[in-house]
Amino acid sequence: MQPSSLLVEDRDDGVRVLTLSNPARRNALDDSQVARLDEALASAPGKVRAVLIRGAGGTFCSGYDLNLLAAPTEDRLPDDALMACFSRLESLPLPSVALVQGWAFGAGFDLAAACDFRVGAEDVVFSMPPARLGIVYSPDGLTRAARLVGVARAKNLFLTARRLDGEEALAWGLLDECLPAADAETRALELCRTLAAQAPLAVAGMKETFRLLTRAALSDAERAHLREVRARAFASEDAREGRAAFLEKRTPRFRGQ
């Protein structure tokens, strides 16, 4: 089995291409890959002016490795590093584009949402399955989705675990463009080159302004409360059943415990 990896390519046109590669698991993210992604975002040299994130083999990302979604420790939730990485991406001074093909499930959905733009292939399928896994998704991730598609549609996605095809994703505002696979790749790179050609300080300043204008205004007490809610869900019997049912490809039997 090939290990997971992150391929980094710095192009002459100022675009850094980050390619998720975990072929055995449809590019599911694991902790080592998250660490590499975080480092690649933090260490982009000055000549890099835009970032393109994609998946290898025609699939974007099937989510976060379920084996890592175990019970929380006293001071850590299982997805803390993942959420910190996505927050770094969202607040990156450089503009970012997700080239979304095939599956974009769970963390793959959120990874695309954390980018500034999303160019999708017609075969894309989005899904947010935390309700089927018995877990409570992070407030930052829920906020990102609500900003893109509105609160009502975000509830529809997260509470039903439904799947959204490319046409619906475009109509809902989750995708900026939806094209045949070959055209999507060309368009995503073209958009990155356009972004890379703009004034870096102007782009960074406006990105920061947009971020401050649209950020969630949760108090420290509210964030602490929601963290406790998430910790209880991660440690629940339902979460264990949800992971087992997903891996065994059966309907989960939840008990509310």
VENVEN-V741650 format. One record per backbone hydrogen bond with DSSP energy under -0.5 kcal/mol. NH is the residue of the N-H (numbers start at 0). CO is the residue of the C=O. Records with the same first field share a line. If there is no record, write none. Layout:
NH=CO / CO
This chain:
4=20
6=18
8=16
10=8 / 14
13=10
15=13 / 49
16=8 / 14
17=15 / 51
18=6 / 16
19=17 / 53
20=4
24=21
25=22
26=21
27=21 / 24
28=62
33=29
34=30
35=31
36=32
37=33
38=34
39=35
40=36
41=37
42=38
43=40
47=44
48=13
49=13
50=94
51=15
52=96
53=17
55=19
57=54
58=55
59=100 / 102
60=102
61=25
64=28
67=64
68=65
69=67
72=75
79=76
82=78
83=79
84=80
85=81
86=82
87=83
88=84
89=85
90=86
91=88
94=48
96=50
97=116
98=52 / 96
99=97 / 118
100=98
103=124
104=60
105=126
107=104
109=105
110=106
111=107
112=108
113=109
114=110 / 111
115=95
116=95
118=97
119=117 / 176
120=99
121=178
123=120
124=101
125=163
126=103
127=161
130=157
131=128
132=128 / 129
133=129
134=129
136=134
141=137
142=138
143=139
144=140
145=141
146=142
147=143
148=144
149=145
153=149
154=150
155=151
156=152
157=153
158=154
159=155
160=156
161=155
163=125
165=121 / 123
168=164
169=165
170=166
171=167
172=168 / 169
173=168
174=168
175=117
176=117
178=119
183=179
184=180
185=181
186=182
187=183
188=184
189=185
190=186
191=187
192=188
193=189
194=190
195=191
196=192
197=194
202=198
203=199
204=200
205=201
206=202
207=203
208=204
209=205
210=206
211=207
212=208
213=209
214=210
217=215
222=218
223=219
224=220
225=221
226=222
227=223
228=224
229=225
230=226
231=227
232=228
233=229
234=230
235=232
236=256
239=235
240=236
241=237
242=238
243=239
244=240
245=241
246=242
247=243
248=244 / 245
249=244
253=251
